[in-house]
Amino acid sequence: DNVRMVVLGSLAQRVSAPRLTPQAVAQQTGVVCLRGFLAADEIEELHSVAARLRADIGEVERANGLKKGSWKTVFINHRLADLLPGFHSKLHAAFRDVDASVGWQLLDSHRADLNLRVAEYHVIEEQGGLPIPKHVDYGSLMTLDIMLSPTSDFEGGIFQTLEADGSLASHHFEKGDALVFQSHKYHCVSPISSGRRNVFIAELWEGLPRRCPRRCTDPWGACYCAFRPTELYQRHDRYVERK
C-alpha cells in the first residue's frame, strides 16, 4: 500500500501544473552575468552542431514584428544531451549554481523533473530583434543566454529588461559570456541596425525533455506539437513560429 501511494503521488505530481514564479515577483529579481562561460573551442563545437542540425532539419524563421526572416532559429533541444553532453551538463550546473548563489530557491527538492525545455541557436540579422518590453519565457523557470559572436560584429541588439520601477535596463555581454535570469522577468532585444548577432538560449522548466523541433507548451504527458517526435526532426525550413 505504501508503494502504491508513493507511485500515485508521483503521478499526480507529474500531471499537476508546475509551480511558476508570478511575473510581479520575477520583476524584483536581477540578471546574473557569467563572464567567460564558454571558451572559444566550446563555441566552435556549438557552431558545428548547429550547422549539422540546420542541414538535417532546417531552421525556423520569425520576424517579431520587424523584418521578415531577420531572426532564424535552429532548435537543438533534446539532441544537445547526445551531441554535446559536457555542454548539456554545464548548463544544468550553471542553472543550479546561480539559483543557489542568489537565493531564488526555484530549483528546490519538490520539483518533479527539471529539464531543458529548449536549446536554441539563434542568428539575428539587420533589422531583427525582439522589441517587446513585456516579453517573458512563460512556463519556464530560468533562462540562460550565451553570446556567440563578438559584439563588434553588430550595432544594436542590446539585451534589456523592464524593471519594477518602469526603467529599461541594458545588459552588455561579450562573446562567451552568459546571462541568467528568471524566465518570467520581462526582457527584450533592441533591433539590430547593422551586422549579425549570434546567441544560444536555453530554458529550464519543470517538465519533460521534449523531442519536438520547437518551443513546446506541454510539460507533461504526450506531446501534441505540430511535428512528429521522431529521432530526426522533420525538415521544416519554411515553417514560421508564432511565439
Summary of the structure (lengths in Angstrom):
residues: 243
radius of gyration: 17.9
end to end distance: 45.1
largest distance: 65.2
contacts: 730
relative contact order: 0.22
helix: 26%
strand: 29%
